[in-house]
Each structure stands twice: as structure tokens, then as C-alpha cells.
């Protein structure tokens, strides 16, 4: 609370003066403070030494971001009344020097740009990149995306009551070739789900169990 009060007072003073901080309010440790008017820059204090820092292209300062040099992706920052300038790069695969981008509406990877260099990052198997959340998502929740193609499975139109999968209706589940994953059908569309917690999927019980109870997957985590 005390630090918040000090920061609020300094911010008000900096705004009134029209520029920024003259000295660090704390003499030890590392602290960051927003510029009173500019969301692209901030003040950094390291053991009492004050510097004005600038976020890289595509990033803004919010006091919480850790993408690069205390800055965050521009779409994740609420600048309030501080002005923000986000200018796209002239050319290349990266729209901004730092950012996350998709090359299509149903890609199973995304492009992460660092200093303007594109790096392809895969989604978790069974997911596709969703630009609305800037992350990977179930393909059945995406427009222009075919979950059957992404997952590699077509849910049966009808599940017989004698089928073991029927026990999990309305979301029947099925085994895959991967011991650590299984398929759940949601409204007739497949989702690839991971067991997690060092368990594997049993095709007999259609549940995740300890590897020792699923002979064909006993060595799954020893590979």
C-alpha cells in the first residue's frame, strides 16, 4: 500500500511537471514506473539509478509484462489515458518486431517474432491457433477450421449402447495411438485431450490410469 501511494504521488507530480521522474523513490532493488503520458516508455530504477526505457516495436508498458524488458504485447496492455504508438514494420513475416501471428485461420502452429525474426511454435497436438485469444484453442471453436482434419478423427454419428464409449455420453471418448492422449467428441466434433499427471489412457476402461495398469503403455514415460 505504501509503495502504491508513493507511486501515485510521484505520477501526479511527474504529470504536473510535464516530464517524468527526477530520481528513484527507492534506493535499493529494481523497480519500474510508468511514464505519465507515454505507454511506449517507462522508468527503470536499479539500486537508485534512474533511466528512461523504451519498449520494442509491438510492445507497450503495463508494469506486469515480461515479454521483453518489462514490456508486454500491445494487445495485452491497458494504457488508460497514456498515448500509445504501435507502428507495423514495412515488410517481412513479422508485422511487428515482437508479436504472435498466424499464417491462416486453422494453423496448428503460430509465428512468434523476436526482434523481427520469425520463429514457428507448434500448438499442443489437437489444437489450432486462435487470433482472438492470441493462443491455441480447440479447433471446433474456430471459424473456418475442420476439427476432423486437425485431430485426424471423425466422431461416429451414432454410439451404440453396447459400445464402451457410450458410458461417457453425451461426450463419448476413444483411444488414440498416443498413450498419453485420447479423443472426446463434443457435439459430434473431436477434441484431442491429454491425460496429464503422468498417467496414460487405457483403451479398456477409457480412463487415464497409472502406466503400470496399462501394459502396452507401461514404458510411455521412460522413452
SEMAR-247578 format. One record per atom (N, C-alpha, C, O): residue in one letter; x, y, z. Coordinates in steps of 0.05 Angstrom, whole numbers, plus 32768, in hexadecimal, padded with zeros to 4 digits. Each point is the difference from the previous one (the first is absolute). Layout:
<rs>
AXYZ
...
</rs>
This chain:
<rs>
X80107FE88000
X7FF080188000
X801180198000
X7FFA80147FF2
X801C7FEB801E
X801180188001
X800D80057FE5
X800180177FF7
X80097FD47FFC
X800D80047FE6
X7FEC800B7FEC
X800780107FEF
X7FE07FE68012
X7FEB80097FEE
X7FFB801E8004
X7FFC800F7FED
X80037FF9802D
X7FFB801C8006
X801780127FF6
X7FFC80157FF5
X801D7FE1800F
X8017800F7FF7
X800080037FE1
X800580157FF5
X7FF47FD47FFE
X7FFF80017FE3
X7FEB80137FF6
X8004800E7FEC
X7FE57FF18021
X7FEA80127FF7
X8008801D8003
X7FFA80117FEF
X80137FF68027
X8009801B8005
X801580097FEB
X7FFF80167FF6
X80147FD88005
X801580067FED
X7FF480047FE4
X800980117FF0
X7FE47FDE8009
X7FF480017FE6
X7FF1801B7FFC
X8001800C7FEB
X7FF17FFC802A
X7FF2801A7FFF
X801480177FFD
X7FFB80137FF1
X801B7FEC801E
X801480147FFF
X800D80017FE4
X800480157FF4
X80027FD38001
X800C7FFE7FE6
X7FEE800C7FEA
X8009800D7FEE
X7FDD7FED8015
X7FED800B7FED
X7FFE801E8001
X7FFF800D7FEB
X80017FFD802D
X7FFF801D8004
X8019800E7FF5
X7FFE80167FF4
X80197FDD800F
X8019800B7FF6
X80037FFE7FE2
X800F800E7FF3
X7FE27FDE8001
X80017FFD7FE3
X80167FEF7FF6
X80037FFE7FE8
X800C7FF68029
X80157FEE7FF5
X80007FE5800E
X7FF47FEE7FF6
X8018800E8020
X80027FE6800D
X800E8002801A
X80008015800D
X800A7FD57FFC
X800E7FFF801A
X801C800D7FFE
X800D7FFE7FEC
X7FFB800E802A
X801B800C8002
X80127FEC800F
X801980007FFB
X7FDC7FF08016
X80117FED800F
X7FEF7FE88008
X7FE780017FFF
X80267FEA8009
X7FF27FE88008
X7FF48003801C
X800D80098012
X7FDA7FEF7FF1
X7FF38002801A
X800B7FEB8013
X7FFE80038019
X800E7FE87FDD
X800C7FEB8010
X801D7FFD7FF8
X800780007FE8
X800B7FFD802C
X801D80007FFA
X800C7FE47FFD
X80177FFD7FFA
X7FD97FEF800C
X800B7FE47FFE
X7FED7FEF7FEF
X7FE880058000
X80237FE87FF2
X7FF07FEE7FF1
X7FFA800A7FE4
X800B80157FF7
X7FE27FDE7FFB
X7FF880077FE5
X7FE380078000
X7FEF7FF0800A
X800A80277FEC
X7FE480097FFE
X7FFB800C7FE5
X8012800A7FF3
X7FD57FF38004
X7FF8800D7FE7
X7FE880128005
X7FEF7FFA8012
X800F801C7FDF
X7FEA80138003
X7FF680097FE5
X801180047FEE
X7FD57FFF800E
X7FF680087FE6
X8007801D7FFB
X800180118012
X80037FF67FD4
X8003801C7FF8
X7FE4800C8003
X7FEC7FF27FF9
X801280268010
X7FE5800C8005
X7FF080047FE7
X7FE780018001
X802680017FE8
X7FF180077FE7
X80047FEC7FEA
X7FF07FFE7FED
X80267FF28014
X80087FEF7FEA
X80007FE38007
X800E7FF78012
X7FE17FF97FE1
X7FFE7FE38005
X80177FF17FF4
X80047FE88006
X800B80257FE8
X80167FF27FF3
X801A80018011
X80137FF27FF9
X7FED801E801C
X801880028010
X7FFA7FFD801E
X7FE880018008
X802D7FFD8008
X7FFC7FFD801C
X801A8008800E
X801580047FF3
X7FEA7FFD8028
X80188007800F
X800A7FE7800F
X7FF07FF1800C
X802A800B7FF3
X800C7FE9800D
X801380098015
X801280117FFB
X7FEB7FE5801D
X801280068016
X800F7FE78008
X7FF47FEC8007
X802780157FF8
X80117FEA8009
X8012800A8016
X8014800E7FFA
X7FE67FEA801E
X801080098017
X8004801F8001
X8016800A8005
X7FD480037FF5
X8000801D8002
X8008800F7FE6
X7FFF80188000
X80097FDA7FEC
X8008800C7FE6
X7FE880017FEE
X7FF57FEB7FF9
X8003802C7FFE
X7FE880047FF0
X800780027FE2
X8013800E7FF8
X7FDE7FE37FF8
X800380027FE3
X7FE47FFF7FF3
X7FEE7FF4800B
X800F80197FDF
X7FE77FFE7FF1
X80047FEB7FEA
X801280027FF0
X7FDC7FEB8010
X80027FE97FEE
X7FE980017FEB
X7FEC800D8005
X80197FE67FE4
X7FEC80007FEB
X7FF97FE37FF8
X80127FF07FFC
X7FD5800B8001
X7FF77FE57FF8
X80077FFC7FE2
X7FFF80137FF0
X80077FD48009
X80057FFA7FE4
X7FE780017FF0
X7FEA8000800B
X801880017FDA
X7FEA80027FEE
X7FED7FE88005
X80077FE97FFF
X7FDF801E8005
X7FEC7FEC8005
X7FFA7FFB801E
X7FEE7FF18007
X8022801D800A
X7FFD7FFC801D
X7FF8801B800D
X800780167FF6
X7FEC7FE88021
X7FF980188010
X80057FF9801D
X80037FE98008
X7FFE802C8009
X80057FFC801C
X7FE780008011
X7FEF80127FFD
X800E7FD98014
X7FE980008012
X80087FF9801D
X7FEF7FFD8011
X802B80007FF4
X80097FF9801B
X7FFE7FE38007
X80087FF78015
X7FED7FF97FD9
X7FFC7FE38005
X800E7FEF7FEA
X80067FE98005
X7FFD80227FE4
X800B7FF07FE9
X801C7FF88004
X8011800E800B
X7FF57FDA7FEB
X801B7FF58001
X80087FF47FE5
X80117FEE7FFF
X7FE2801C7FEC
X80087FF67FE5
X801C80077FFA
X80107FF07FF7
X7FF6802A800D
X801C800A7FFC
X8003801A800F
X7FF180137FFD
X80247FEE8013
X80078019800E
X7FE8800D800E
X7FFB80187FFD
X7FF67FD88012
X7FEA80098010
X7FE8800A7FEF
X7FED800B800B
X80137FF07FDB
X7FEA80087FEF
X7FF07FE87FF7
X80097FE98001
X7FDE801C7FF7
X7FEE7FEB7FF9
X7FF580057FE3
X800380157FF5
X7FF17FD67FFF
X7FF480037FE6
X7FEB80168001
X7FF180028014
X800E800E7FD8
X7FEF80188000
X7FE37FF98005
X7FF18010800D
X80057FD97FE9
X7FE47FF98003
X7FFA7FF7801D
X7FE87FFD8006
X802C7FFF800A
X7FFB7FF8801C
X800280178013
X7FFE7FFB8019
X8007801D7FDD
X800580178012
X7FE980147FFF
X7FF680087FEB
X80018000802D
X7FED80168002
X800F80198007
X800980038017
X7FF9800F7FD6
X801080188004
X7FF18016800E
X800C80148008
X7FDA7FE97FFB
X7FF18016800C
X800180197FEF
X7FFA7FFF7FE8
X800E80178024
X800280197FF1
X801C80057FF4
X800480147FF3
X800E7FDA8012
X801B80037FF5
X7FFF7FFA7FE2
X7FF37FED7FF7
X801A80237FF9
X80007FFC7FE3
X80127FE87FF9
X80137FFA800D
X7FE57FF87FDE
X800E7FE87FF7
X800380017FE2
X7FEE80067FF1
X802A7FF48006
X800680007FE3
X800B7FE57FF9
X80167FF88008
X7FDA7FF97FE8
X80087FE57FF7
X800180017FE2
X7FEB80007FF3
X802C80008001
X800380037FE3
X800A7FE67FF4
X80157FF68008
X7FDC7FFF7FE5
X80087FE77FF3
X801A80037FF1
X800780167FF7
X80087FD48007
X801980017FF0
X7FF980027FE3
X7FEA7FFA7FF7
X802980107FF9
X7FFB80047FE4
X7FFC7FE77FF0
X7FF17FFF7FED
X801D7FEB801B
X7FFE7FE87FF0
X800A7FE88011
X800B80038016
X7FF37FE57FDE
X80097FE8800E
X7FEA7FF0800C
X7FE980087FFF
X801E7FE1800C
X7FEC7FEE800C
X7FF5800A801A
X7FEA7FF88008
X8024801B8005
X7FF7800A801A
X7FF3801B7FFC
X800C80137FF5
X7FDB7FF08015
X7FF2801A7FFE
X800D80148013
X800280187FFA
X80087FDE801D
X800E80108013
X801A7FF28008
X80027FE77FFC
X801180278010
X80197FF38008
X7FFA7FEA8015
X800D7FEB8000
X7FE0801A8012
X7FF87FED8014
X7FE27FFB7FFD
X7FF080138000
X80097FD47FFE
X7FE37FFA7FFD
X7FFB7FE27FFB
X80137FF17FFC
X7FD480088004
X7FF77FE57FF9
X7FED80027FE8
X7FEE80118000
X80177FDF7FEC
X7FF180027FE7
X7FF87FE57FF5
X800E7FEC8006
X7FDD80147FEB
X7FF77FE77FF3
X800180047FE2
X7FFB80167FF6
X800B7FD47FFC
X800280027FE3
X7FE67FF87FF3
X7FFE80007FE7
X7FEE7FF78028
X7FE77FF87FF5
X7FEB7FFC8015
X800680028018
X7FE17FF87FE0
X7FEA7FFE8014
X7FFF7FE58010
X7FF17FFE8013
X801F7FEF7FE5
X7FFF7FE6800D
X801C7FF38001
X80037FE87FF9
X801080278010
X801C7FF68001
X80057FF2801B
X7FF7800A8015
X80187FE17FEA
X80077FF28019
X801A800A800C
X800D7FF28010
X7FFB80257FE7
X8018800D800B
X7FFB801F7FFE
X7FEE80087FF3
X802480078019
X7FFF801D7FFE
X801C800A7FFD
X80137FF28006
X7FF080277FF1
X801A800C7FFD
X800580148016
X7FF180128005
X80257FE9800A
X800880128015
X801780117FF5
X80157FF57FF8
X7FE880258009
X801580127FF5
X800F800D8017
X7FF5800B8013
X80267FF37FEB
X8012800B8014
X801580117FF1
X800F7FF57FF1
X7FF180258014
X801180127FF1
X7FFC7FFD7FE2
X801380027FF1
X7FD47FF98007
X7FFA7FFE7FE3
X80077FE57FF4
X7FFC7FFD7FE8
X800E7FF08027
X80077FE67FF6
X7FE97FED8006
X7FF97FFC8017
X7FFB7FF77FD4
X7FEA7FEE8005
X80097FE48009
X80137FF57FF6
X7FDF8001801F
X80067FE5800B
X7FE57FF18000
X7FED8009800E
X80117FE17FE4
X7FE87FF08000
X7FFE7FF0801A
X80127FF18007
X7FD780118007
X7FFB7FF28019
X7FE87FEE7FFC
X7FEB800A7FF8
X80177FDC800D
X7FE97FEE7FFD
X7FEC80038016
X800780048017
X7FE07FF97FE3
X7FEB7FFD8014
X80027FE4800C
X800B7FEE7FF4
X7FE9800F8024
X7FFD7FE5800B
X7FF17FEF7FEC
X7FEC800A7FF4
X801B7FDD8007
X7FF27FF07FEC
X7FE280008004
X7FF67FFE8017
X7FFB80067FD3
X7FE380018002
X7FF5801C8001
X7FE880047FFF
X802980108005
X7FF7801C8002
X800980107FE7
X80127FF87FF2
X7FE0801F800A
X800780127FEA
X8001801C800B
X7FF380068014
X801C800B7FDF
X8004801B800B
X7FE780117FFC
X7FF480007FEB
X8005800E802A
X7FE880118001
X800A801D8004
X800980078016
X7FF4800A7FD5
X800A801B8002
X7FEF80118014
X800A8014800A
X7FDE7FE37FFD
X7FEF800F8012
X800C7FFF801D
X7FFE8014800F
X800E7FD67FF8
X800B7FFD801B
X801F80018000
X800C7FFE8014
X7FFF80047FD3
X801E80007FFD
X800C7FE7800D
X80148001800D
X7FDF7FE87FED
X800A7FE7800A
X7FF27FE97FF2
X7FF080057FEE
X80177FE38019
X7FF57FE87FF3
X7FE67FF9800D
X7FFC80038018
X7FF17FF27FD8
X7FE57FFA8009
X7FF57FE77FF3
X800C7FF67FEC
X7FDE8000801E
X7FF37FE97FF3
X7FF880087FE4
X7FF380157FFD
X80127FDC7FEF
X7FFA80077FE4
X7FE280027FFB
X7FF7800F7FEF
X7FF87FE38021
X7FE380027FFC
X7FF5801B8009
X7FE980077FFB
X802780098014
X7FF8801A8008
X800980167FED
X7FFA80178004
X80147FE17FE7
X800A80137FEC
X7FEF80007FE7
X7FF87FEA7FF6
X8004802D7FFF
X7FF280027FE6
X80147FF87FEA
X801880058002
X7FDE7FEF7FE9
X80107FF87FE9
X80157FEB8008
X801680007FF5
X7FE47FEF801E
X80137FEB8009
X7FF17FE68001
X7FEA7FFE800A
X80237FED7FEB
X7FF47FE58000
X800D7FEF8016
X80177FF87FFC
X7FDC8004801A
X800B7FF18016
X80097FE37FF8
X80137FF6800A
X7FDE7FFE7FE4
X80067FE57FF8
X801B7FFE7FF2
X800F7FED8003
X7FF880287FEE
X801A80017FF3
X801680058014
X80167FF47FFE
X7FE5801E8015
X801580068013
X80057FE98013
X80177FF98005
X7FD47FFA8005
X80037FEA8012
X80067FE57FF2
X800D7FEF800C
X7FE9800F7FDC
X80047FE77FF1
X7FEC7FEA8009
X80077FE98001
X7FE180208005
X7FEC7FEC800A
X7FE4800B7FFA
X7FFB80188001
X7FF37FD67FF7
X7FE480087FFB
X7FEE7FF28015
X80007FE78002
X7FF18029800C
X7FEF7FF58015
X7FE97FF07FF3
X7FF4800A7FED
X80057FDF801E
X7FE97FF17FF6
X7FE6800F8002
X7FFC800F8014
X7FF37FEF7FD8
X7FE7800E8001
X7FED7FF48015
X7FEE800D800A
X80177FD97FFC
X7FEF7FF28013
X80127FEE8012
X80127FF37FF6
X7FE9800D8024
X800F7FEF8012
X7FED7FEB800C
X7FED8006800E
X80197FE27FEB
X7FF07FE9800A
X80027FFF801F
X80158005800B
X7FD57FF38002
X80007FFF801D
X80137FEB800A
X800880018018
X80007FEB7FD7
X80127FEB8009
X801E80097FFC
X80127FF38009
X7FF180237FE9
X801B800B7FFC
X800A800B801A
X7FF28010800D
X80267FE97FFC
X800B800B8019
X8000801E8001
X7FFE800C8015
X800580017FD4
X8000801D7FFF
X7FE5800C8009
X7FFF80178008
X7FEC7FD97FF6
X7FE5800A8007
X7FFF8007801E
X7FEF80108008
X80227FE48008
X80008006801C
X8005801E8006
X7FF9800A8015
X801480037FD7
X8008801C8005
X7FEE80147FF0
X800780177FFE
X7FE37FDF7FF7
X7FEE80127FF2
X7FF680168013
X7FFC7FFA8018
X8000801E7FDE
X800080097FE4
X801B80067FF4
X8001800A7FE9
X80147FEF8025
X801B80067FF5
X80107FE67FFF
X80127FFB8011
X7FE87FF37FDC
X800E7FE77FFE
X801E80047FFC
X800880147FF5
X80087FD98014
X801D80037FFD
X800C7FE77FF3
X7FF47FEA8002
X8023801A7FF1
X800C7FEB7FF1
X801E80018003
X800C80158005
X80017FD47FF9
X801D7FFE8002
X800D80097FE6
X7FF480007FEB
X802580088018
X801080087FE8
X801A7FEF8001
X80037FEE8011
X800E80167FDC
X801A7FF27FFF
X8014800A8015
X80147FF48005
X7FE580248006
X8012800D8014
X7FF57FF8801B
X7FE980078007
X80277FEC8009
X7FF77FF7801B
X7FF880178012
X7FF07FFD8013
X801C801A7FE8
X7FFB80178012
X7FE880117FF8
X7FFA8014800E
X7FF87FE57FDD
X7FEA80107FF6
X7FE87FEF7FF8
X80037FE87FFA
X7FE680248007
X7FE77FF37FF7
X7FEE80147FF3
X800580188001
X7FE67FDE7FF2
X7FEE80127FF1
X7FE58001800E
X7FF57FEC8008
X8001802C7FFB
X7FE58005800B
X7FEF800D7FEA
X800980147FF4
X7FE07FE28007
X7FEE800B7FEC
X7FED8014800E
X7FF17FF88012
X801080207FE5
X7FEF8016800B
X7FEE800A7FEA
X8009800C7FED
X7FDD7FEE8016
X7FEC80077FEC
X80087FF67FE5
X7FFD800D7FEB
X800E7FDA8015
X80067FF27FE7
X801B80087FF4
X80077FF67FEB
X8009801A8023
X801A80087FF5
X80167FF88014
X7FFC80018018
X801B7FF67FDD
X80157FF58011
X80128014800D
X800680157FF5
X80017FE58024
X80158010800E
X80147FEC800B
X7FFA7FEC800C
X8020801B7FEF
X80167FEF800A
X8008800A801B
X800880178004
X7FF57FD88010
X80048007801C
X80187FF1800C
X80037FE87FF9
X800D80258017
X80177FF3800D
X7FF87FF6801C
X7FF1800D800E
X801B7FDC7FFA
X7FFA7FF6801A
X800D80118016
X7FF380088013
X80277FFD7FEA
X800E80108014
X80067FF0801A
X7FF87FE98002
X801680248010
X80067FF4801B
X800E7FE57FFD
X7FFB7FEE8011
X8015800E7FDB
X800F7FE77FFC
X7FED7FE87FFF
X80077FEB800A
X7FE280187FE9
X7FEE7FEA7FFC
X7FFD7FFB7FE2
X800880117FF0
X7FEE7FD88009
X7FFC7FF97FE4
X7FE37FF77FFC
X7FF27FFA8013
X800580057FD4
X7FE47FF97FFA
X7FFD7FE37FFC
X800F7FF37FF1
X7FDE8001801D
X7FFB7FE37FFE
X7FE97FFC7FEC
X7FEA800A8004
X801B7FE77FE6
X7FEB7FFA7FED
X7FEB7FED800C
X7FEA7FFD7FF4
X801C7FF78022
X7FED7FED800C
X7FEB800F8012
X7FE87FFB7FFE
X802280188012
X7FEE800E8012
X7FF9801C7FF5
X7FEE800D800A
X80207FFB7FE1
X7FFD801B7FF4
X800380168015
X7FF380157FFF
X80207FE78013
X800780148014
X801F80028001
X800E7FEE7FF7
X7FFC80278016
X801C80038003
X80097FF1801A
X7FF480048015
X80207FEC7FE9
X80097FF08017
X801F80018002
X800E800A7FEE
X7FFC7FEB8028
X801D7FFD8003
X800A7FED7FEB
X7FF37FEC7FFA
X8025801A7FFA
X800A7FEF7FEB
X80027FE28007
X7FFD7FEF7FEE
X8008800B802A
X80047FE48008
X7FE67FF07FFC
X80017FE77FFE
X7FE880278000
X7FE77FF27FFC
X7FF87FFE7FE3
X7FEB7FF57FF9
X802580167FF5
X7FFB7FFF7FE4
X80187FF57FF2
X8012800F7FF8
X7FF07FD68006
X80187FF27FF7
X800D800C7FE7
X801980037FFF
X7FD780037FEC
X800C800A7FE7
X800C801C8003
X800F80097FEF
X7FEA80058027
X800A801B8004
X801380018018
X80068016800A
X80027FD38000
X801080008019
X801A80107FFE
X8009800B8014
X80027FF77FD5
X801A800E7FFC
X7FFC801B7FF2
X8014800B7FF6
X7FD47FFF800A
X7FFB80197FF2
X801180178009
X800980107FF0
X7FFB7FF3802A
X80108016800B
X801D7FF98003
X80108011800A
X7FF87FD87FED
X801C7FF88002
X800F80037FE6
X80187FFA7FFE
X7FDA80107FED
X800C80027FE6
X801580178000
X800C80057FEB
</rs>
